[in-house]
Amino acid sequence: MSGITEFIYFHLNPAIKPENPTNEAGASLLELFQTTKHQSGYKGSAWGRSIEDENVIVWIIDWKDAHPPPPPPPATSLTPYLTPNKPLTTFFATLSPPLNLSSTTPSSPSPSSSPISSPLTELFTPFFPTTLPPPETTSLHNSLIAFRNELMNNLPEEQRPRSFAMGQVERPGTRKHGGSPSGEAFGMVVVVGWESLDVHVGVKGTEAFGRGIQPIRGWMLKGDGEAEGEGFGVMRHVAFRVVE
């Protein structure tokens, strides 16, 4: 059975600072990350703060099996560390190529390495209407592959991403979305490794980026407050730390 990647977005209580060795609550959170390594099917994980909001933490876990064993689900264990009344979002996707978090090395210069090993990782989960007929859904997937090709092969070498992985969000398979004719939408997750935020921003003005993203925008739904939660319909940039 193929593996799967779990994405967990949560708002960390600002008083908790896992980067500070003297912060007891922060050390406890790091211990939670470490403890998850002992769950059956665990392959590897990484975590980091979002540049857009440093209190938003993204924790990514690779599992060997498509259905990680219950309990304890990692997201449930995060409750003591959360900012009250802030959303926690979890979703699962099978990525191509896989992230291979168990073998990630932060210094790896290879363009085909995991996005998580890059200095900065872009995470984006766009929504699309569930009413797309099968031929258009196929065209959407082909357009996403073409977009990856544009960025990986048709940009100057200094502007290219280090890596580009993507997949369809499998759980939850759909979410409510007011912009969809059916009221529901499905998501894709795009994980791209960049040298820096400036490089990513600069790429958005290139012809290759425009050619690649234009057809995708024709299907993509605009953000919807009911559907988003944290991590859905928004872009985040994260410098990940691998859980050793």
N, C-alpha and C positions, 0 to 999 in steps of 0.2 A: 504494500500500500504506500502511495506517495506521501511525503511529508507536507506540512503546512506551516505557515508563519502567522503568529498572533501579534496584533498591534494593540497596545494599550496606551491610551492618552489619558492623563489625569492632571489636575491642578494640585500641585504640592503646596502644603501649608508653608508660607514664607519663612516661618521660624525654623523649618527643617532644612538643614544644609548638609547634604551627603558629601560635598566636596571638603567640608571642614572636619578633620579627624577628631576635634574636641567637641563636636556637636553630637550629643548622645542619640537624639532622634534620627539624625542623619546616618549615624553608624548603624542604627537599627534597621533603617531602610536598606542600606547596602547588604546587611545580613540577610534580609528577606530575598534580595536578588540572588545572593549566594545559595540560600536554602532551596530555591526553586530548581537548582541544578540537580537535586536528588530526586526530583519527580520522574516517574517512569516516562520514557519517550523524549526526554529533554535532549536537545542537541547543542544549543548555544543561545546566548542572548546578549543584548546591548541596550544601554539607556543613555539619555541625554536631555538637556534643556533646549527648549525652542528659542531661537533668536527673537522671534516675534513677541514672545511673552516668556520670560525666563522661569516663571512659575508653572508653565506647562511642561510636564515631563512626558517623553515618549519612551516606552519600554517595548522592545521587540524580542519575541521568543521564537526560535525555530524548534518545531516538534517533529519527531520521526513519523508519527502517525497522523492521519487526517483528522482524527477525533481524539485530542489529548484526554487523558483519563481525569475524571472528576474524583472526588474533591482532593485537595483544596485548590480551586481555581486561583491563579495568581492575582487576578483583579480583586477578588473578594478580600484578600489579605492586605490590600492597600488602604482600607478604610481608615485606620488610625492616622494616616499620613496626609489625608486629603484636606483641602480647604473646604469648609462647610458650604453646602448649596452650590457647588460647582460640579459640572458634569464629568463623569468618567465614561469613556467609550472604549469598547473592545470589539475588534472584528478580526476575521481570519481570511487569508488568501493564499493560494498556491502561486508562487511567483516564478517567472521565467526571465532570466535564469534564476535559480535559487540563491538566497543570500549567503548560505554557507557560513553562518556566524561562528560555528565551532572552529573554523580554520582562518578566521579573519585576522589580519595583521595590520595595525594602523599605518605602518610605514610602507606598505606594498604600493609600488608605483604602477602596477600593471593596469591598463585600461579595462581589462576584463575582470578585475577584482571586484569584491563586494562593494556596493555603494556605501556600506557602513564603515569601510576602511578608509574612505575619503575624508579630507579635512572637514567637509560639510556635506550633509545629505539632505536632498529635497524630498519631501513627502507630500503627495497630492492625491486626493481621492475625489475625482469628479463623478457627478451623477448623470445618468441617462434614463430616459423614460422606458418603462417596461412595455410600452405599446409599440416599440420598434419592431417591425416585421423581421423575420429571420434574415432575408437578404441584406437589410440595412444593418442588422446586428453584425453580420459577417463583414460588411464594409467598414463598420466602426473598428472592429478588431484589426482588420487589415490596415486601416489608417493609423492606428496606434503603432503597429509594427513599422509602417513607413515613417512615422514621426521619429521613432527610435533610430532608424537608419539615417534620417537627415542629420540628427544631432551627432551620432557616433561616427559618421563617414563623410558628411558633406560640409563640415565646419573646418576652419583652420585648426591645426593640431592644438594650438594653445587655448582654443576656446571649447574644445570637445569635452563632454563629461568623461569622467573616469570609468563610469559604468552606468547601466540603465536596466532596471528590472521592472516588471509589471505583471499584473494579473487581475482577475475579477474577484471582487469581494464575495466570498462564498457563504459566510455566516456573519451577520444576517444577510440573506440572499436579496432582500428588498427592504427599503425603508419608505416611510411616508414622505411625500414631496408634493407641495401645492402646485408646483409648476408642471407636473406631469399630467397628461390627460387622464390617466388611470388613478391618479393620486398616489402612485408608488413609483419608485425608481430603483435601479440597481447601480452599484458603484464599481469603479475600477480603482486600483491603487497603483501609483507610479512612484518608484523609488530610484532617485538619480544621484550619483555621487559627483560632486563638483570640487574644483580646487579652492573656490572661494565664492562668497555671495556676489562680489563684483563681477566675477566671470559669468555667473548665471544671469544676472541682470543684463549684462552686455549682450548675451546671446539672444535675448528676446527681440532685439532690433535687427537681427540678421535675416537674409532671404531664406535660408534653410529653415530657421525656426518658423517663419511665416508660412512657408509652403507646408510644413508638417502639421502645424496646429490648426490651420484654417478649416479643413474638413471636420476635424474633431469638434471644434466649436459649434459647427452646424447642428450637432446632436446634443451637445452638453447642456444640461439644465443650469440655470443660475441658482445661487445659494438660496436655501429656504430655511428659515429659522427653526421650523418644526423638525426638519429632517437632519440638520447638521450635527448637533452635538459637538463635542470636541473631536477634531480629526476628520470630520466629514465635510466635504465641500470647501475646505480651507487648505491653504498651502502652509507648510511648516518647514523650516530649515533647522537642522539639528546637527551638532557635533557629537557623535556617539562615542561612548566608552564601552568597550567590550567587558562583560562580566567574566573575569578570569577564573 
